Every structure is written in C-alpha cells, then in structure tokens.
C-alpha cells in the first residue's frame, strides 16, 4: 500500500457509509468496528504514525469524524474506490480481505438490506483490484 494511513482513513469513511446506510448509526455497529480494529486490524498492522500509534486506529478516528459530517454514501464510495484503484499494490490482497471482513462485521452487527448493497458494490470493486494485482 502506497499510503496506509490514508487508506485507513478512506476505510473509516466507508465503514461509516455502511453503518449509516439505514439512516442511523447503531451503537452495536460502532462497538463491532472498534473491536474489529483492535483485535484484527491493529494486530496485523506493523506501521505506526509519528506519535507511535498503530495506523489501523485511523479507521476508528475517521469513522467518528465522518459521522459528524454525514456525507453522502455515493461520495464516500467514489472516494474509496478511486483511492484503492490508485494505491493498492501486489501483496495487498490480505488488506483487501480484512477490509471486506470489517465491512461485513459492521453490517451484521445491526443488519439491514441497504448495508449489504454497499458491501456488494465494494466487493465487486475489490475483486477487480485483486485480479489486477494478481496479473502484475
């Protein structure tokens, strides 16, 4: 990944879009996000920022920031996919899988149809990126 910190910020926005797809972010969704980042993503992320914080925690921070702003899901999805297409590199396949797992975990915390639609859209994009990376 060319810019892991920015990736985690984009992912945090995307998680917000999934959680807010039904119109309300539920406390169960926030808790699932926090636990997944803590137990899954931070555990596997070796990089830290200049203050020594594991960069995976930017997912949590950006989620909170995005929740305050309430941007449209379509804008978030466009931003995420544009960033992903530009910055993913060979070897990032596990990061893609973990990102999808996070989105699914948050959606299942308080499952609604709209959340599934966003995840399906992202899954299609990520599968295309994975295929491109495999051919490099």
Secondary structure as GFF3:
##gff-version 3
##sequence-region A 1 136
A	DSSP	alpha_helix	4	19	.	.	.	ID=ss1
A	DSSP	alpha_helix	27	36	.	.	.	ID=ss2
A	DSSP	pi_helix	37	41	.	.	.	ID=ss3
A	DSSP	alpha_helix	42	44	.	.	.	ID=ss4
A	DSSP	three_ten_helix	55	57	.	.	.	ID=ss5
A	DSSP	alpha_helix	58	69	.	.	.	ID=ss6
A	DSSP	alpha_helix	73	87	.	.	.	ID=ss7
A	DSSP	alpha_helix	93	109	.	.	.	ID=ss8
A	DSSP	alpha_helix	113	134	.	.	.	ID=ss9
###
